[in-house]
Amino acid sequence: MEILLGLIVGAVIGLGVHFALPHRVVRGVALAPFAGAAASAVMWTVLTWAGHTVSSPLLWLVVIAAPALTTLALVPLLSWTRLRRDAADRARLGI
């Protein structure tokens, strides 16, 4: 049940990254929160299996850093890919 804390933290960080970065119109609003929640859930699971509890500062540090780093790397990459592909499609179609 405590993993919900990590999921919520990851989703909120992902949502913040979505609105902080440009090109919001080329990606869905759920992409960054889902990626952030997934990253924090994976790290929460790994660290709890390693013996860390909710009172461990390392757990919280990683659960905050993992979705931030994941979404800050993933969202611009996907946005850039989408913009490039859309431009190629427009050129191919002559629009």
C-alpha positions as CSV (number, residue, x, y, z in Angstrom):
1,M,0.0,0.0,0.0
2,E,2.9,2.4,0.7
3,I,3.9,2.2,-3.0
4,L,1.0,4.5,-3.7
5,L,3.0,7.3,-2.1
6,G,5.8,6.7,-4.7
7,L,3.3,6.4,-7.6
8,I,1.7,9.7,-6.6
9,V,5.0,11.5,-6.2
10,G,6.1,10.2,-9.6
11,A,2.9,11.2,-11.3
12,V,3.0,14.7,-9.9
13,I,6.6,15.2,-10.9
14,G,5.8,13.9,-14.4
15,L,2.8,16.3,-14.6
16,G,5.1,19.2,-13.6
17,V,7.6,18.3,-16.3
18,H,4.9,18.0,-18.9
19,F,3.8,21.6,-18.2
20,A,7.3,22.9,-17.7
21,L,8.7,21.8,-21.1
22,P,7.7,23.2,-24.5
23,H,5.8,21.4,-27.3
24,R,2.9,20.2,-25.1
25,V,0.6,20.0,-28.1
26,V,2.6,17.2,-29.8
27,R,2.3,14.8,-26.8
28,G,-0.5,13.6,-24.7
29,V,-1.1,15.0,-21.2
30,A,-0.8,11.5,-19.7
31,L,2.6,10.6,-21.1
32,A,4.9,12.3,-18.6
33,P,2.8,11.4,-15.5
34,F,2.7,7.8,-16.5
35,A,6.4,7.7,-17.2
36,G,7.1,9.4,-13.9
37,A,4.8,7.0,-12.0
38,A,6.4,4.0,-13.7
39,A,9.9,5.2,-12.9
40,S,9.1,5.8,-9.2
41,A,7.2,2.5,-8.9
42,V,10.2,0.5,-10.3
43,M,12.6,2.3,-8.0
44,W,10.3,2.0,-5.0
45,T,10.0,-1.8,-5.6
46,V,13.8,-2.2,-6.0
47,L,14.6,-0.3,-2.9
48,T,12.0,-1.9,-0.7
49,W,13.3,-5.3,-1.9
50,A,16.7,-4.1,-0.9
51,G,15.5,-3.5,2.6
52,H,14.7,0.2,2.7
53,T,11.6,1.4,4.5
54,V,9.4,4.5,4.2
55,S,11.6,6.2,6.9
56,S,14.7,5.8,4.7
57,P,15.8,9.1,3.2
58,L,17.5,7.2,0.3
59,L,14.2,5.8,-0.7
60,W,12.6,9.2,-1.0
61,L,15.6,10.8,-2.7
62,V,15.6,8.1,-5.4
63,V,11.8,8.2,-5.7
64,I,12.0,11.9,-6.4
65,A,15.0,11.8,-8.6
66,A,14.0,8.8,-10.8
67,P,10.8,10.3,-12.3
68,A,12.4,13.7,-12.7
69,L,15.4,12.3,-14.6
70,T,13.2,9.8,-16.6
71,T,10.7,12.4,-17.7
72,L,13.3,15.1,-18.4
73,A,15.0,12.7,-20.8
74,L,12.0,11.0,-22.3
75,V,9.6,13.9,-22.9
76,P,12.0,16.1,-25.0
77,L,13.1,13.1,-27.0
78,L,9.6,12.1,-27.9
79,S,8.6,15.7,-28.6
80,W,11.5,16.2,-30.9
81,T,10.8,12.9,-32.6
82,R,7.2,13.8,-33.1
83,L,8.0,17.2,-34.5
84,R,10.6,15.8,-36.9
85,R,8.2,13.0,-38.1
86,D,5.3,15.5,-38.6
87,A,7.6,17.8,-40.6
88,A,8.7,14.8,-42.8
89,D,5.0,13.8,-43.3
90,R,4.1,17.4,-44.3
91,A,6.9,17.5,-46.8
92,R,6.0,14.1,-48.2
93,L,2.4,15.1,-48.6
94,G,3.2,18.6,-49.9
95,I,1.2,20.4,-47.2
